[in-house]
């Protein structure tokens, strides 16, 4: 979701927006969301408008997202794979709600961007941990964690150097990082012997897919950085 500290072109904190995707696009450097992203934005912003959710400070929602990811790791370690999957999905919803609530309530602020980014990175590492305890090889999990941190570090440094918005929405963004551990947990619970036909371990398959999309996403982001930042 959008970084809550993002600024609009006028240099003021972004406030409530007319449509979900207009606000998303503004905070992502003018990139237009796909139909799938639009559907997700409708869901998240619909929840953010509800009175009980809107009362929760965005930073608290960020913390709740990390707590949900930590709970997913604990559940996976306890062999409660379906519970782990539910908590992974909850972590993803909370990750979307913090930015949506900030936008709709006018609580966008620079410090929120720092809290949001830290919560996202902690959540990413906890999700890698879910794959690890579900049985993925340590080497794959280390590679997955390192690549996601490198991806976000490159984006952060490029933004500091003048790149507008996020540069590019790659195939390795946070939704994919939510889907893969959730899929691994559901697969482990429903088909504990591995994938149908091939019998591949679910966690290993999903960790491998994470690494593949992370490499592709890093390349996509690298191209965007080269295009958007002057070389002289």
Buried (B, 14 or more C-beta within 10 A) or exposed (E): BBBBBBBBEEEEBBBEBEEBBEBBBBBBBEBEBEEEBBEBBEBBBEBBBEEEBBEBBBBBBBBBBBBBBBBBBBBBBEEBBEBBBBBBBBBBBBBBBBBBBBBBBEBBBEEBBBBBBEBBBBBBBBBBBBBBBBBBBEEBBBBBBEBBBEBBEBBEEBBEEEBBBBBBBBBBBBBBBBBBBBBBBBBBBEEEEBEEEEEBBBBBBBBBBBBBBBBEBBEBBBEBBEEBBEEE
